[in-house]
Amino acid sequence: MKEKTIIIIGAGFSGVFTAMYLSRKLSGNNHIKIKLVNKDPYFTYKTRLHEVIGGRIRPEEAIHDLKILFKPYNNVDIIVDEVKRIDEREQFVMTKSQKISYEYLVLAMGGEPNDFGIEGVSEYGFTMWSWKEAVRIRKHILTMVEQAAKETDPKKRQAMLHFVICGGGLTGIEIMGELIEWKPQLEKNFGLQTNEISLSLVEASPTILPVLPEKESQRVKTYFAENQVNLMTEASVSKVTFDSVEIRDQEPLQTYSLIWTAGVKATSDVADLAAEFGKAGRLKTLGTMSAQNMENIYVVGDLVHYEDKLGNPLPQNAQTAEQTAKTAAENIAAELLLEMKSTLHQNKQKGTIVSVGAKYGVGYLMDLVHIKGPIAVTMKHLVNLMTWGQMKSMSNLSKYLKQEMTASKSDRYLS
Ligand SMILES: Cc1cc2nc3c(=O)[nH]c(=O)nc-3n(C[C@H](O)[C@H](O)[C@H](O)COP(=O)(O)OP(=O)(O)OC[C@H]3O[C@@H](n4cnc5c(N)ncnc54)[C@H](O)[C@@H]3O)c2cc1C
């Protein structure tokens, strides 16, 4: 039988799930090769990166060696390399070191930060989308606090101890939750006064957490107020400098630390494809997850622009990553095995849970149930455990249990 190759570019949630589902569906078909290409040798458990920033877990606990993760999937080749060019006409990809031809291509490269062209964001701000960026932010916070403890100029010291997050979506809120809990420990360990560290969150729209109902947004606002977070809504960042964040029609915030979570767009690696583009450079797909106009190219995860019957685009989250991966894998397998194709199954989201630190959280499930506090925290742990279960990685599941459920939530890493 003629050998056929499926290339998956990107080993985030969507790429990993696609490879695993394809591996199971196509096992025993030795003429079909599945190649998973990723820039780094590890899978980043992205939904835990805020825990890295706030010292809840050690940086290495949020990444997982791809070769170990895929050990049980022996029909998947892991290729650690960066794809530099996709030639959809000739059906090959060029990586830094090789040319690989394909019969099917799955684009799972996710997004990249969007600074909307605002002056100084990429130069002085700390964009937040990858593990490396999370580690950089964590180190920067520790350096700032350490240096501020020795600073005698009160204005400079205040600015050094002021941490500003721009963006009131999931990522920004989860990072703020970690900083709230890390703050007292940093103050104590570096000999600062209580509440010497100040935290601000700046959001351009009138509210925060737009993916959740107003009730959850209100709960988080209250939690922030109780924890002295300076929440600024309807506040648009207009410029970032070395030591300040300028906000339209308001006094600038003095800080050396702007964490930018305000915007994400599709990876620019797909910009040259002869595809149909949706919002923020994402690729329009059919319900099968194949790209519009490019039948043997499938799109999964954060890169997808697909609207439900009401015209709502899929959100960029872990559920979408898993569901689009499953649909794409089933349809590629169906074509290869000459079976019936299917369209996106459960494009109904099961709900969203936001952790606001290790001890607090909010969520809304099944368009019905509002949860908060310890219930939301527990549910979030269950979601992570279920994810490892879906990946059939019992070693990571038990490691997670050990890390999260037995560790003391007040003790955060300071190195
Ligand atoms: C701090 C934080 C908290 C979050 N919290 C939540 C949450 O609580 N719940 C939730 O549902 N979602 C959350 N999200 C969003 C969620 O993590 C994303 O929606 C999800 O990770 C998207 O998966 P993906 O596979 O599409 O992309 P990614 O996870 O971004 O993976 C893309 C992969 O492709 C690789 N890649 C890119 N370009 C190339 C190339 N040219 N060659 C080779 N490899 C390439 C990258 O290195 C990466 O490994 C959070 C995100 C962040 C950052």
The ligand as a Gaussian input file, in Angstrom:
#p B3LYP/6-31G(d) Opt

LIG

0 1
 C       -1.859000      31.743000      31.469000
 C       -2.932000      31.079000      30.637000
 C       -4.052000      30.575000      31.285000
 C       -5.057000      29.960000      30.547000
 N       -6.115000      29.436000      31.230000
 C       -7.042000      28.767000      30.568000
 C       -8.107000      28.106000      31.278000
 O       -8.196000      28.195000      32.501000
 N       -9.007000      27.385000      30.570000
 C       -8.932000      27.266000      29.209000
 O       -9.752000      26.553000      28.622000
 N       -7.970000      27.877000      28.484000
 C       -7.020000      28.632000      29.122000
 N       -6.006000      29.224000      28.417000
 C       -6.023000      29.119000      26.923000
 C       -5.523000      27.755000      26.429000
 O       -4.272000      27.490000      27.044000
 C       -5.377000      27.765000      24.904000
 O       -6.651000      28.006000      24.337000
 C       -4.824000      26.429000      24.382000
 O       -3.556000      26.180000      24.947000
 C       -4.715000      26.439000      22.858000
 O       -4.083000      25.271000      22.417000
 P       -3.425000      25.178000      20.965000
 O       -2.928000      23.783000      20.812000
 O       -4.361000      25.691000      19.929000
 O       -2.192000      26.203000      20.970000
 P       -0.898000      26.237000      21.879000
 O       -1.146000      25.619000      23.201000
 O       -0.458000      27.658000      21.833000
 O        0.162000      25.312000      21.117000
 C        0.788000      25.678000      19.922000
 C        2.074000      24.867000      19.759000
 O        2.571000      25.052000      18.456000
 C        3.986000      25.271000      18.494000
 N        4.355000      25.995000      17.278000
 C        3.917000      27.229000      16.894000
 N        4.453000      27.578000      15.726000
 C        5.222000      26.530000      15.320000
 C        6.041000      26.276000      14.171000
 N        6.147000      27.172000      13.198000
 N        6.719000      25.112000      14.101000
 C        6.615000      24.191000      15.095000
 N        5.857000      24.373000      16.209000
 C        5.171000      25.521000      16.313000
 C        4.184000      26.028000      19.782000
 O        5.523000      25.964000      20.204000
 C        3.190000      25.310000      20.710000
 O        3.782000      24.178000      21.278000
 C       -4.966000      29.859000      29.112000
 C       -3.838000      30.363000      28.465000
 C       -2.831000      30.968000      29.203000
 C       -1.602000      31.486000      28.487000

